[in-house]
Amino acid sequence: MPIRPVAVVLNAGSGAGETEAAATEIRSRFAAAGREVQVTLATDTASLSRAVDEALAAGVSAIVAGGGDGTVNLVAARLIDSPTPLGVFPLGTLNHFAKDLGLPLELGPAIDVVLSGHTMQVDVGVVNGRCFLNNSSLGLYPRIVRLRAARPAHGLAKWLVATWATMKVLGEVPVMGVRIQVDGQPVLRRTTLVFIGNNEYRMAGLDAGTRESLTTGTLVLYVVRGGGRRRLARLAWHVLRGKAEESDALEIFRVTEATIESRGRQMEVALDGEVVRLPLPLTYQIRPGALGVLVAGGAGSS
């Protein structure tokens, strides 16, 4: 039977804005491999979603998201529990999902991975019906993301804006009260940040913020106790020394589901670097192996 085409959806606003050059290279590499590819340059969320829906209706063999973690999240949300696998062309700034899966960060090798057709099933985090591939967070981080989004930039300027936003929020260190239902027991805390990882994050040295696996079927909640910038600085020092779990500034809960409540009816929630407002309470769950992803051949792939 003929091999079905691959659909590639590129976020025209990702990374350094070089998606047209990327589209040309993708078409050339697929043609050289004798494979059919459909490339769409999406200019906004609506056109990206429409391109994914049209690709699914056409019965393509895979849908590849070209962009950063936010773009990958949007495409993945439509492929959960679907036989159509997700491919990733990491064209964003950080590309956490691609890095943690060991995917190549250069476009040429990433195209080779998609052409190889090897897949593996990975876990997906869900909160109130919204998915996250990397993490979700409450408190400090959504405020930082909001400030960054108000001053769009690319390249080095984007890093400068991110640094400015972080320093501004840390100057305020807002504290919120939360009630977390963990294993049937309520946990009451005053916190500056609740970080929910899809699988466990390393908390040591330069590897902090990365994951060894996306297939353990576990959500990991990191709750930073309130206490101002001094406590946050102590926590950062413990992380660098590889002793984060010994810090009095951090609590860690490993669960398959959790419910978080706070004051008000809604809360700002960061999902893979994008901020949305969700109604309270927030119900978090892990969906083990719910997403097929195209990966480099080897352990865990088929």
N, C-alpha and C positions, 0 to 999 in steps of 0.2 A: 504494500500500500504506500502511496506517496506520503512523504513527511509533511505534516501540517506546518504552516508558516508560524513564525514567532512575531509577536507584537511588542514593540518597544515604545514606551511613552516617556518622553523627555520633558522635564520641567525647565522651560526656557529661562527661568529666573534663578536657577541653582548655580552654585559655585561662582566662577568668573564670567558666566554668561556666554560660554563658548559652545552652546548646544548645537548650532548649525554645523560647525566643524565636526562635532561628535557624530551628528546624524550622517554626514558624508562618509566618515570613516566606518560607521556601522554598516551602511549599505554596501560599501566596497568590500568589507571583510566577509559579509554574508554571501555576496555574489561570488567571491572567490571560492567559498566553501560549497557552492551549489545549493544554498539554502535561501528560501524566500523569507523576507522580513518586511514588516509594515511599521514604519517609523512615524510617530506623531509628536510634534512639538506643542506642548500644552502651555498656554499663557496664564492660566488661572486654575483654581480648584475645580470649577465647573467643567472646563474643557478636559481636564485630566480625568475626572470621573467618567465623563461621556466616552472618552477614548477607551477606557478600561471596559466599560459596559459593552461597547461595540465589538471589542476584541473577544470578549467572552461569548457574545452572540454568534460570532463568526467561527467559533470552535478552534481557536489557535492552540498550538501545542504548549506555549508558555507566554507569560506577560512579564516584560522586563521594565522595572522602574529605573529611570535615569535621573538622578538628583541626590539630594541629601536625605537624612533620616525621616524628615517630615513627608517627603514625596514617597519614600518606600512605605511608610505607614499607611498613606492613603490608598496605595495600590493593594497592599497586603490585606487591608480591611475587607476588600471584595473577594479575596481568594481563600479566606479561612474556610476549612472543611470542603474546599473545592479540589477536584482532580487536576486543575490547571496550576502548575507550579509558578512560583515567583522567581524572577531573575533580578539581579541588582547590578547596575552600572553606577558605581559610587562617584557621582559628580558634584557632591556637596562639599561643605567645609570640613565636617568632622567624620561622617560616615562610620559611626559607632557600630551599627549592625553588621556592615560588611567586614569591619576589622575583627569583631568577635567571632565571626564565622570563618575567618581565615581567607576571605575572598581578596583577590588582587585589587589594588587601588588604582592601577593604570588601566585605561580603557581597552587597549589591545588584549592583554591577558584576561580581562573581565569578559570580553567577547568570546574568547576561547572557552571559558568556563561554561557560558550559555550554550555554545555550539556542542560541547561534550555531552550535555543532557543528563549529567549525574544529579540526583536529587537526594535530599534528606528531609525528614520531618522535624520541625522545631516547635517549641512551646510558644504560646502567645498569652500575654496578660490582657485582662479585660476589666474595665471599670464602668459600671452603668451602661453597658452595651458598646463602649468605645474601646478599641484595641490599642495596645502598645507592644512594640517589639523589644524595646530597650528598657525603658523605665517610665514611671509616672512620679510626680512630686507635688507637694503642697507647701505653701509658705514662702521661703526666700526665693527659690528658683523661679516659680512663675512670675514673680515681680521682676526679676532680672530679665527674663525673656520678654516681658512687656516693654521694658525700657529699651532693649535692643531693637525690637520690632519698630519702635517709634522713630528710630534713626537707621534706616536701611543702608547697608554698605557692603562692599565686596573686598576680597583680598585682605591686605594688611589693615585697611580701615575697619573691616568687620571685627578683627581681633581687638583693635583699639576701642571700638564702641563696646564690645563685650567686657573689656576690663573696666571701662568707665561705669557701666551699668552695675557691675559686681561691687565696685567700691562704693557707689552711691547707696545701694541697698544694705550693704554691710554697715554703713554709717548709721543706719536706722535700726537694724536688727529687730524686726517685728516679731513678737511672740504671740502664739495663738494657743487656745485650749482645744484639745481633741479628746475624744473618747473612742478608743479602738477596741473592737471586739475580736479577740484572738483566742482560738480554741475554746469558744464558749464563755470566755472570761473577759470582763471589761477592764481596759487599761486606761487610766486617766493621766494625761500628761500636759505640761506646758512646754511648747516646743517652738523652735524657729524653722524647722524643716522636717518633713516626713518624706522619705524617698523610698519608693516601692520598685524593686527590681524584678524584671522577668528573668528568673534564675539569679544566682548569687554573684555579687561583684567582688573582685579582689579589693582588699583594703590595705595594701602595703606598697610603699615606695612609688616608683615610677609606673608600676603596673596597676595602681589604684584606678578604679573606674573602668576596668575591663572584666570580661567574664571568660571563664574556662569552658563553660558548657551552656547551651541553650536547650538542653533536653532532660533536665533533672525533675521537671514537673513541680517546681517550687517557686513560690513568691517569697521574696525576702524584704522585710520592712526595716528600714534604718530610721530610727527616731532620734533626732538631735535635741537634747534637753535645752531648755531656755537658760540663758545666763550671759548673754551679750557677746561682744567680740572677743573678749579674753577666753571664754570657754571654746568658741569656734577656733581660735588660734591654737589652743591646747589640743583640740581634736585633730587639726591639720598636722601638728607635730607628731601625734601618736600614729597617724596614718603613714607619714613618711618613714617612721621607725618600724612599721609593720606591727604595731601594737594597738590598733584601733579598738579591738574588742575589750581591751583593758581600760579604755578611757571611761571616766565617769560622765562624759558628755554624750555618749552614744549607747543606745539600746538596739538590739537586733532580734527580730522575730522571723522565724522560718515557718511558712504556712502554705496552705493551698487556697485559702480564702480568708478575707478579713473585711470588716465593716468599719468605716470611719465616720464619726459625727463631729460637728462643731457648731458654733453659733451661726444663725441665719438659715436661709433656705437654699442658698447656692454657695459654691466655692470655686475659685480659680484653680484649675488643675493643669499641670504640664504633662503632655503625652508625647514622648519622643521629640521634645524640643518645641512643640507647638502648644499654645495655651487655649483652653476652652473653659467655659463655665458650665458646671454640672450640678444638678440638684442633689441636696443632701438627703439621706446618708449616701456615702460613696461605698459601693459594694465591689470589692476586688476579688477576682478569681483567676486561676491559672487554667489554660486550655492546653493540656499536654499533646504535643505532636499534631497540632491543629493546622499547621501551615507547611506546605511543601516548598522547598527552596532549592534552586540550582546552585550546586557547589562544586568545588574541585574534586575530582575523583579521589577516593581513599576511604578511611574509616568513617562509617556512618552514612556513606552515600550508596545509592543503588543505580 
